[in-house]
Amino acid sequence: MADPKTLPSPSASTESSPSPSPQLPPPPDAWVAEYRRLLPQWESMRDSSKTAIPISISRVNQFDAARLDVEMSAMLKEQLVKVFSLVKPGLLFQYEPELDAFLEFLIWRFSIWVDKPTPGNALMNLRYRDELAAPTTGKEVRTGLEGSGLSVSQKILYCISTVGGQYIWSRLQSFSAFRRWGDSEQRPLARRAWGLVQNAEGLYRAASFFNLLLFLYGGRYKTIVERILKARLVYGSPNMNRAVSFEYMNRQLVWNEFSEMLLLLLPLLNSSSIKKFLLPFSKDKSASSSGDEADCPICRSSPSIPFVALPCQHRYCYYCLQTRCAATSSYRCARCNEIVVAIQRQG
């Protein structure tokens, strides 16, 4: 018969595995200390979620886009001038500022006004963005290039400042030059107006130079107009790679260096010496020897004071032969390529 199982006594079970004592909640002072310790971390996390994504737009692309826009305007102007090629000469020159303003207005009307990039910006994958309304944080911001285009007021002000400003300034300069405001014989009012025009131009150039320095440093707002209107150029497509062909530029560099080398070396070369050096290899030696023996082979005219070269006995002008022999110790005859030992008066 099996022995009945003996149950452990309460005292023995308590001694073998003691039960954990219940933890009391921390006092209110500990809660305040923990809150103060975690508060800076929460604030830093909140600020980091509001930090804007930094973007960097290539400065070279922005300069290239502006240059391409200028070239496009010049091409359109050239085609328009060809249309009026049969018109009275000088008529288009008289209205050249109006023609330039009209072409710039057309480019603005069919690009910026309809929320499209200009031809240069399209080639460089750029577009205008309103920095005042561009989102900096949020779920919709992923690349930092998000943001709407220019507002209606920004577009109108851009047209007035670029198209209208350039037209008014060119007309003012031509009018002041035609009226000769800067002459000392003009009235004081005209001279004062000329001084104001010069000062305004100087201030604008200084402001443009300062804006250029800021642009080279930060890469934002290439012109003063863009900085005032807060119209920034950003990439139109963030995934488009920059495809630049350097073939034309390399070709231009090669030809430029080659032309500079020729301009440096050609003045140092003696053409007559090269001609004499290549004369033995010429295939037309019979024709040259059968030429007019009565004329000087250097100046190709009848010798005024005929002298002959020894020992070949070919006729020369005295001054032509003497200067060649004085310049070169071993002068060779221009007809037979023989070294001239001495010269002698003919007859």
Phi, psi and chi 1 to 4 in degrees:
 res  aa     phi    psi   chi1   chi2   chi3   chi4
   1 MET       -  130.8 -177.0  175.0 -179.7      -
   2 ALA   -75.1  148.0      -      -      -      -
   3 ASP   -74.7  140.5  -63.3  -25.4      -      -
   4 PRO   -68.9  145.0   25.1  -33.1      -      -
   5 LYS   -69.3  135.1  -65.6 -177.9  179.7  179.4
   6 THR   -93.1  129.5   58.7      -      -      -
   7 LEU   -85.5  139.0  -63.4  175.9      -      -
   8 PRO   -68.5  148.2   25.2  -32.3      -      -
   9 SER   -76.5  154.6   62.0      -      -      -
  10 PRO   -60.1  -34.7  -23.6   33.4      -      -
  11 SER   -67.5  -37.9   60.8      -      -      -
  12 ALA   -68.8  -42.2      -      -      -      -
  13 SER   -65.6  -34.1   62.2      -      -      -
  14 THR   -67.7  -38.1  -54.9      -      -      -
  15 GLU   -73.3  -32.9  -67.6  176.6   -2.4      -
  16 SER   -75.2  -42.1   60.0      -      -      -
  17 SER  -132.7   94.0   58.0      -      -      -
  18 PRO   -72.2  136.5   25.1  -33.4      -      -
  19 SER   -78.7  139.5   60.2      -      -      -
  20 PRO   -66.1  142.7   24.2  -32.2      -      -
  21 SER   -78.3  141.1   59.9      -      -      -
  22 PRO   -65.7  134.2   23.8  -33.7      -      -
  23 GLN   -83.6  136.0  -65.1 -178.3   -2.6      -
  24 LEU   -86.0  146.7  -62.5  176.7      -      -
  25 PRO   -61.3  147.0   22.4  -32.8      -      -
  26 PRO   -64.8  154.4   24.1  -32.8      -      -
  27 PRO   -68.2  162.9   24.1  -33.9      -      -
  28 PRO   -58.3  -32.7  -23.7   33.1      -      -
  29 ASP   -63.0  -37.0  -64.8  -20.1      -      -
  30 ALA   -66.9  -36.4      -      -      -      -
  31 TRP   -62.5  -43.5  -64.6   -9.8      -      -
  32 VAL   -63.9  -40.1  174.2      -      -      -
  33 ALA   -66.3  -40.0      -      -      -      -
  34 GLU   -67.5  -37.0 -174.6   69.5   14.1      -
  35 TYR   -64.8  -42.4  174.8   76.1      -      -
  36 ARG   -66.5  -29.8  -69.3  177.8  178.7  176.6
  37 ARG   -74.2  -36.0 -174.8  179.1   66.7   83.7
  38 LEU   -88.6  -14.3  -64.1  177.1      -      -
  39 LEU   -61.7  -45.2 -178.1   59.9      -      -
  40 PRO   -61.3  -35.3  -22.5   34.2      -      -
  41 GLN   -66.3  -41.7  -60.8 -180.0    7.6      -
  42 TRP   -63.9  -40.9  -65.2  -20.1      -      -
  43 GLU   -66.1  -39.2  -69.1 -179.5   -9.0      -
  44 SER   -65.8  -38.9   61.9      -      -      -
  45 MET   -65.4  -38.0  -67.0  173.9   61.3      -
  46 ARG   -68.2  -40.0 -176.7 -179.3   58.0 -174.7
  47 ASP   -68.3  -36.8  -65.7  -20.7      -      -
  48 SER   -66.6  -30.6   61.7      -      -      -
  49 SER   -72.0  -20.2   62.6      -      -      -
  50 LYS   -97.2   -1.0  -66.1 -176.7  178.2 -179.5
  51 THR   -73.1  132.9  -56.6      -      -      -
  52 ALA   -74.5  148.0      -      -      -      -
  53 ILE   -75.8  122.2  -59.7  176.1      -      -
  54 PRO   -72.3  134.8   25.2  -32.3      -      -
  55 ILE  -124.0  148.7   57.8  174.2      -      -
  56 SER  -128.6  117.6  176.9      -      -      -
  57 ILE  -100.6  132.9  -50.8  -59.9      -      -
  58 SER   -61.2  126.6  175.0      -      -      -
  59 ARG   -69.3  -33.5  -62.0  163.8 -179.5   79.9
  60 VAL   -63.6  -41.0  177.4      -      -      -
  61 ASN   -61.7  -39.7  -78.9   18.3      -      -
  62 GLN   -68.2  -40.6  -60.3 -176.7   53.7      -
  63 PHE   -66.4  -41.3  -80.4  123.2      -      -
  64 ASP   -63.8  -38.0  -71.0  -14.9      -      -
  65 ALA   -63.4  -43.0      -      -      -      -
  66 ALA   -63.8  -40.0      -      -      -      -
  67 ARG   -66.5  -38.9 -175.0   60.7 -174.9  173.7
  68 LEU   -66.1  -36.3  -71.6  172.7      -      -
  69 ASP   -63.5  -39.8  -72.5  -23.8      -      -
  70 VAL   -64.5  -42.4  173.4      -      -      -
  71 GLU   -65.4  -37.9  -65.5  -65.6  -24.2      -
  72 MET   -64.9  -41.4 -179.7   63.4   66.7      -
  73 SER   -64.7  -38.4  178.6      -      -      -
  74 ALA   -65.9  -38.9      -      -      -      -
  75 MET   -64.6  -43.3  -69.6  174.3   58.8      -
  76 LEU   -63.2  -39.3  -66.4  176.2      -      -
  77 LYS   -65.0  -39.9 -177.6  178.8  179.2 -179.1
  78 GLU   -63.1  -42.2 -178.2 -179.5   -1.5      -
  79 GLN   -66.7  -37.1  -62.3  -61.3  -37.4      -
  80 LEU   -69.4  -34.8 -168.8   59.0      -      -
  81 VAL   -67.1  -36.3  168.0      -      -      -
  82 LYS   -65.0  -30.6  -72.8 -177.6 -179.9  179.7
  83 VAL   -64.3  -38.0  172.8      -      -      -
  84 PHE  -100.1   31.7  -64.1   95.9      -      -
  85 SER   -69.1  -26.3   59.0      -      -      -
  86 LEU   -91.4    2.2  -58.9  179.2      -      -
  87 VAL   -78.0  166.7 -176.7      -      -      -
  88 LYS   -53.7  129.0  179.8 -178.8  177.4 -179.1
  89 PRO   -61.4  138.6  -22.3   32.8      -      -
  90 GLY    90.8   -7.4      -      -      -      -
  91 LEU   -71.5  -44.5 -178.0   62.7      -      -
  92 LEU   -68.8  -32.5  -70.7  179.9      -      -
  93 PHE   -64.7  -32.6  178.4   77.0      -      -
  94 GLN   -68.7  -33.3 -176.6  179.0   -0.8      -
  95 TYR  -110.8   32.0  -62.1   99.7      -      -
  96 GLU   -65.1  -41.6 -174.4  175.1    3.5      -
  97 PRO   -59.9  -39.2  -24.4   34.8      -      -
  98 GLU   -66.2  -36.8  -74.2   77.9    8.0      -
  99 LEU   -66.2  -43.8  179.5   62.3      -      -
 100 ASP   -63.3  -41.4  -65.9  -22.2      -      -
 101 ALA   -65.0  -37.2      -      -      -      -
 102 PHE   -65.2  -42.1  175.0   70.6      -      -
 103 LEU   -67.5  -41.4  -66.7  177.0      -      -
 104 GLU   -64.2  -36.1  -66.7  -67.2  -24.2      -
 105 PHE   -66.7  -38.7  176.0   78.0      -      -
 106 LEU   -63.5  -43.0  -73.9 -179.1      -      -
 107 ILE   -63.4  -41.0  -65.2  176.1      -      -
 108 TRP   -67.0  -40.2  170.1   84.9      -      -
 109 ARG   -64.6  -40.0  171.0   61.6 -179.0   80.5
 110 PHE   -98.6   10.9  -66.1  101.1      -      -
 111 SER  -128.9  -72.9   59.2      -      -      -
 112 ILE   -71.4  -38.6  -62.7  178.1      -      -
 113 TRP   -65.7  -30.2  177.9 -109.1      -      -
 114 VAL  -102.9   23.5  -67.1      -      -      -
 115 ASP    59.6   40.2  -68.6  -31.1      -      -
 116 LYS  -121.9  152.2  -68.0 -176.3  178.1  179.6
 117 PRO   -73.7  155.5   26.1  -33.6      -      -
 118 THR   -67.2  165.1   60.6      -      -      -
 119 PRO   -55.8  -41.4  -27.0   34.2      -      -
 120 GLY   -67.7  -41.3      -      -      -      -
 121 ASN   -66.0  -35.9  -67.3  -20.4      -      -
 122 ALA   -65.9  -38.7      -      -      -      -
 123 LEU   -69.2  -29.7  -68.9  174.7      -      -
 124 MET   -96.9    9.7  -67.6  -68.8  107.0      -
 125 ASN    59.8   47.8 -174.3   29.0      -      -
 126 LEU  -124.6  156.3  -63.0  173.9      -      -
 127 ARG  -151.9  160.2   68.6  177.3 -178.2   89.8
 128 TYR   -86.1  139.2  -83.1  112.5      -      -
 129 ARG  -129.9  139.7 -175.9 -178.8   72.9  174.9
 130 ASP   -78.5  109.3 -175.6    8.1      -      -
 131 GLU   -71.0  -23.8  -75.5  -65.0  -70.9      -
 132 LEU   -71.0  -28.4  -62.3  177.2      -      -
 133 ALA  -111.0    9.3      -      -      -      -
 134 ALA   -76.1  131.7      -      -      -      -
 135 PRO   -73.2  140.4   26.8  -33.5      -      -
 136 THR  -106.7  -32.4   56.9      -      -      -
 137 THR  -134.7  168.0   57.9      -      -      -
 138 GLY   122.3  175.2      -      -      -      -
 139 LYS   -70.8  -26.1  -63.6 -179.2  179.7  179.9
 140 GLU   -79.1  -12.4   68.0  -83.9    4.6      -
 141 VAL   -91.5  114.7  178.6      -      -      -
 142 ARG  -123.5  -40.9  -64.1 -176.8  178.3 -179.1
 143 THR  -109.8  -12.7   61.2      -      -      -
 144 GLY    85.8   -4.0      -      -      -      -
 145 LEU   -97.9    1.6  -58.0  176.2      -      -
 146 GLU   -70.1  157.7  -67.3   81.6    4.9      -
 147 GLY   142.1  148.6      -      -      -      -
 148 SER   -77.8  166.3   59.8      -      -      -
 149 GLY   -74.8 -166.8      -      -      -      -
 150 LEU   -71.2  148.5  -57.9 -178.6      -      -
 151 SER   -76.8  172.4   61.2      -      -      -
 152 VAL   -64.5  -41.6  176.9      -      -      -
 153 SER   -64.9  -38.5   59.6      -      -      -
 154 GLN   -65.4  -39.4  -74.6  176.9  -38.2      -
 155 LYS   -64.0  -43.7  -63.9  174.6 -176.1  177.7
 156 ILE   -66.6  -43.4  -64.7  175.4      -      -
 157 LEU   -65.6  -34.1  -69.4  176.2      -      -
 158 TYR   -64.3  -43.0 -174.9   89.2      -      -
 159 CYS   -65.2  -43.1  178.0      -      -      -
 160 ILE   -64.5  -41.6  -66.4  174.1      -      -
 161 SER   -76.2  -34.8   57.0      -      -      -
 162 THR   -87.9  -58.8   54.5      -      -      -
 163 VAL   -70.5  -55.4 -179.0      -      -      -
 164 GLY   -67.6  -39.3      -      -      -      -
 165 GLY   -63.5  -44.3      -      -      -      -
 166 GLN   -64.9  -38.9  -67.5  179.2    2.3      -
 167 TYR   -66.1  -46.7  169.2   70.7      -      -
 168 ILE   -63.9  -40.9  -66.9  174.6      -      -
 169 TRP   -67.0  -41.8 -176.8 -106.5      -      -
 170 SER   -66.2  -39.7   59.9      -      -      -
 171 ARG   -67.4  -38.2  -90.4  -57.0  177.5 -170.9
 172 LEU   -65.3  -40.9 -179.6   60.7      -      -
 173 GLN   -66.1  -44.3  -76.2 -172.3  -30.6      -
 174 SER   -66.1  -38.8   59.8      -      -      -
 175 PHE   -67.5  -42.2 -178.3   78.3      -      -
 176 SER   -68.3  -34.9   60.0      -      -      -
 177 ALA   -70.3  -37.3      -      -      -      -
 178 PHE   -69.0  -37.9  178.7   76.1      -      -
 179 ARG   -82.4   -8.7  -65.2  -70.2 -177.9  176.1
 180 ARG    58.3   56.0  -62.8 -179.3  179.3  179.9
 181 TRP   -66.8  -26.2  -73.8   -2.5      -      -
 182 GLY   -83.3   -4.7      -      -      -      -
 183 ASP   -71.0  149.3  -67.2  -12.0      -      -
 184 SER   -71.5  -19.4   58.2      -      -      -
 185 GLU   -81.6   -8.6  -67.0   83.7    4.6      -
 186 GLN   -74.2  168.2  -68.2  -67.9  -25.2      -
 187 ARG   -69.8  157.2  -65.4  176.5  -62.7  177.3
 188 PRO   -58.8  -33.4  -23.9   33.1      -      -
 189 LEU   -64.7  -41.8 -178.0   61.0      -      -
 190 ALA   -66.5  -40.9      -      -      -      -
 191 ARG   -67.0  -36.2  -68.2 -161.3  -58.7  -89.6
 192 ARG   -67.2  -39.2 -168.7  177.4  -61.2  108.3
 193 ALA   -65.0  -38.4      -      -      -      -
 194 TRP   -63.9  -39.5  175.3 -103.1      -      -
 195 GLY   -64.6  -38.4      -      -      -      -
 196 LEU   -65.0  -39.2  -69.0  175.7      -      -
 197 VAL   -63.6  -43.8  170.5      -      -      -
 198 GLN   -65.2  -39.9  -63.8  -61.5  -42.8      -
 199 ASN   -66.6  -39.2  -66.6  -25.8      -      -
 200 ALA   -64.7  -39.6      -      -      -      -
 201 GLU   -65.6  -40.3 -176.7  177.7    5.1      -
 202 GLY   -64.5  -41.8      -      -      -      -
 203 LEU   -64.4  -39.6  -69.9  175.4      -      -
 204 TYR   -66.5  -40.4  178.5   76.3      -      -
 205 ARG   -65.9  -39.4  -69.5 -178.6 -178.7  -84.8
 206 ALA   -65.9  -42.0      -      -      -      -
 207 ALA   -64.9  -37.5      -      -      -      -
 208 SER   -65.8  -39.1  -60.1      -      -      -
 209 PHE   -66.0  -42.2  178.0   72.9      -      -
 210 PHE   -65.1  -39.2 -176.1   69.9      -      -
 211 ASN   -65.9  -34.8 -178.7   78.7      -      -
 212 LEU   -63.9  -40.9  176.6   61.5      -      -
 213 LEU   -62.8  -42.3  -64.5  179.6      -      -
 214 LEU   -64.6  -36.9  -66.7  177.7      -      -
 215 PHE   -68.0  -41.5  171.4   73.2      -      -
 216 LEU   -66.3  -28.9  -65.8  177.4      -      -
 217 TYR   -79.9  -45.9  178.2   76.5      -      -
 218 GLY  -105.1  -21.4      -      -      -      -
 219 GLY    78.7   20.7      -      -      -      -
 220 ARG  -124.9  142.5  -60.1  158.0   59.6  103.1
 221 TYR    60.9   87.1  -50.7  120.8      -      -
 222 LYS   -68.9  -33.6  179.0  173.5   51.8   36.2
 223 THR  -119.8  167.3   61.9      -      -      -
 224 ILE   -66.6  -37.1  -61.0  178.2      -      -
 225 VAL   -62.0  -43.2  175.6      -      -      -
 226 GLU   -64.3  -36.2  -65.2  176.1   -0.7      -
 227 ARG   -69.9  -38.8 -174.2  172.2  -63.7  -84.2
 228 ILE   -69.6  -42.5  -65.3  175.2      -      -
 229 LEU   -82.9   -5.8  -61.7  178.3      -      -
 230 LYS    57.6   42.8  -62.9  -60.8  179.9 -178.3
 231 ALA  -104.4  107.0      -      -      -      -
 232 ARG  -106.4  142.3 -174.0 -176.2 -179.6 -175.1
 233 LEU   -85.6  124.6  -75.4  172.5      -      -
 234 VAL  -129.3  167.7  -63.5      -      -      -
 235 TYR   -69.5  136.6  -68.7  122.7      -      -
 236 GLY   -74.2  -38.8      -      -      -      -
 237 SER  -127.0  118.7  175.5      -      -      -
 238 PRO   -71.3  -17.8   25.4  -32.8      -      -
 239 ASN   -98.3    3.3  -61.0  -36.2      -      -
 240 MET   -84.6  127.3 -178.0  179.7  -66.0      -
 241 ASN   -79.8  151.8  -64.6  -33.0      -      -
 242 ARG   -82.6  111.9 -176.2 -172.7  179.2 -165.2
 243 ALA  -104.8  106.8      -      -      -      -
 244 VAL  -122.9  128.1 -179.5      -      -      -
 245 SER   -98.5  121.1  177.0      -      -      -
 246 PHE   -96.6   13.0  -64.6   98.3      -      -
 247 GLU   -66.2  -46.9 -179.8 -179.3   -2.1      -
 248 TYR   -65.4  -41.4  178.2   75.7      -      -
 249 MET   -65.5  -40.4 -175.2  175.7   65.8      -
 250 ASN   -64.2  -38.2  -67.2  -24.2      -      -
 251 ARG   -64.3  -42.6 -170.8 -173.9  -48.4  164.9
 252 GLN   -64.1  -39.5  -70.4  -65.5  110.5      -
 253 LEU   -65.2  -40.1  -70.0  175.2      -      -
 254 VAL   -64.2  -47.3  169.1      -      -      -
 255 TRP   -67.1  -34.3  -79.6  109.7      -      -
 256 ASN   -65.3  -45.5 -172.6   24.7      -      -
 257 GLU   -66.2  -37.6  -65.0  -63.1  -30.1      -
 258 PHE   -65.9  -42.2 -176.6   70.4      -      -
 259 SER   -66.0  -38.9   60.7      -      -      -
 260 GLU   -65.2  -36.4  -70.4 -177.2   -3.3      -
 261 MET   -65.9  -41.1 -176.7 -175.9   66.1      -
 262 LEU   -65.5  -40.8  -69.8 -179.9      -      -
 263 LEU   -63.8  -26.9  -69.7  176.0      -      -
 264 LEU   -81.0  -37.1  177.5   64.0      -      -
 265 LEU   -89.8  -31.9  -65.0 -179.9      -      -
 266 LEU   -60.1  -42.5  -75.0  179.8      -      -
 267 PRO   -64.0  -21.0  -22.8   34.3      -      -
 268 LEU   -85.5  -10.7  -55.2  177.2      -      -
 269 LEU   -94.3  145.8  -60.8  177.6      -      -
 270 ASN  -101.8  112.6 -168.3  -10.0      -      -
 271 SER   -65.2  -37.3   58.8      -      -      -
 272 SER   -66.2  -37.8   59.8      -      -      -
 273 SER   -66.8  -39.4  -58.8      -      -      -
 274 ILE   -65.3  -40.5  -62.7  175.9      -      -
 275 LYS   -63.9  -40.5 -176.5  178.4  179.2 -178.7
 276 LYS   -69.1  -34.4  -67.0  171.2 -172.8  176.2
 277 PHE   -67.4  -35.1  176.6   75.6      -      -
 278 LEU   -88.7   -5.6  -62.8  176.7      -      -
 279 LEU   -63.2  -41.9 -174.6   61.1      -      -
 280 PRO   -62.7  -25.6  -23.0   34.0      -      -
 281 PHE   -90.5    0.7  -53.1   98.7      -      -
 282 SER   -76.0  146.6  176.3      -      -      -
 283 LYS   -89.6   -5.0  -62.8 -179.6 -179.8  179.9
 284 ASP  -112.3   38.7 -162.0   17.8      -      -
 285 LYS   -69.9  -32.1  -69.2 -170.9  -73.2 -174.3
 286 SER   -65.8  -37.6   59.6      -      -      -
 287 ALA   -68.7  -39.4      -      -      -      -
 288 SER   -69.5  -34.8   60.9      -      -      -
 289 SER   -74.8  -24.5   60.7      -      -      -
 290 SER   -91.1   15.8   61.1      -      -      -
 291 GLY   -72.7 -172.2      -      -      -      -
 292 ASP   -74.8  110.7 -167.4    0.5      -      -
 293 GLU   -74.8  -15.4  -63.6  -70.9  -20.4      -
 294 ALA   -78.7  -21.5      -      -      -      -
 295 ASP   -91.2  155.2  -65.5  -21.3      -      -
 296 CYS   -72.4  128.1  174.4      -      -      -
 297 PRO   -70.4   -9.1   26.0  -33.5      -      -
 298 ILE   -93.2  -54.5  -62.0  176.5      -      -
 299 CYS   -95.8   -4.7   63.3      -      -      -
 300 ARG    57.8   35.6  -57.1  -64.8  179.5 -178.0
 301 SER  -135.9  170.3   61.5      -      -      -
 302 SER   -71.1  128.7  179.2      -      -      -
 303 PRO   -62.7  128.7  -19.6   32.4      -      -
 304 SER   -75.0  -42.3   56.7      -      -      -
 305 ILE  -121.2   92.6  -54.5  177.0      -      -
 306 PRO   -70.3  130.1   23.4  -29.2      -      -
 307 PHE  -128.9  155.4  -94.9   68.2      -      -
 308 VAL  -118.4  148.0  -66.1      -      -      -
 309 ALA   -91.8  137.3      -      -      -      -
 310 LEU  -105.8  136.8  -61.1  177.9      -      -
 311 PRO   -99.2    6.1   33.4  -33.3      -      -
 312 CYS   -80.9  -17.1   61.0      -      -      -
 313 GLN    65.7   31.4  -61.1  -68.9  -31.9      -
 314 HIS   -90.4  143.8  -73.3  128.1      -      -
 315 ARG   -81.5  142.0  -66.6 -176.3   58.6 -172.8
 316 TYR  -142.1  163.1  -73.1   86.9      -      -
 317 CYS   -72.9  146.7  -64.7      -      -      -
 318 TYR   -62.3  -45.6  168.6   72.2      -      -
 319 TYR   -68.6  -38.4  -64.0  104.1      -      -
 320 CYS   -64.0  -47.8  -64.5      -      -      -
 321 LEU   -70.0  -39.8 -175.1   58.4      -      -
 322 GLN   -66.8  -41.6 -179.3   62.5   29.6      -
 323 THR   -66.4  -37.4   52.6      -      -      -
 324 ARG   -67.6  -42.6  -64.2  -57.8 -170.7  -81.6
 325 CYS   -68.5  -33.3  -67.4      -      -      -
 326 ALA   -73.0  -30.7      -      -      -      -
 327 ALA   -78.7  -33.1      -      -      -      -
 328 THR  -125.8  129.2  -52.6      -      -      -
 329 SER   -68.0  -36.5   58.7      -      -      -
 330 SER  -115.5   68.6   57.8      -      -      -
 331 TYR   -74.8  136.6  175.5   71.4      -      -
 332 ARG  -105.5  145.7  -66.5 -179.4  177.3  -88.1
 333 CYS   -63.2  138.8  178.0      -      -      -
 334 ALA   -72.5  -15.0      -      -      -      -
 335 ARG   -97.9  -46.0  -66.4 -171.3 -177.3  -82.2
 336 CYS  -113.4   -3.9   61.3      -      -      -
 337 ASN    63.2   28.9 -159.2   32.0      -      -
 338 GLU   -97.5  145.0 -171.4  175.3   -6.6      -
 339 ILE   -67.0  130.4  -64.0  177.3      -      -
 340 VAL   -83.3  117.3  177.6      -      -      -
 341 VAL   -85.9  -42.0  178.8      -      -      -
 342 ALA  -153.9  167.8      -      -      -      -
 343 ILE  -121.8  152.7   63.1  175.0      -      -
 344 GLN  -147.7  143.1 -177.4 -177.1   -0.7      -
 345 ARG   -68.3  137.5 -172.7 -178.5 -179.0   92.0
 346 GLN   -72.2  133.7 -172.6  178.7   14.2      -
 347 GLY    83.5      -      -      -      -      -
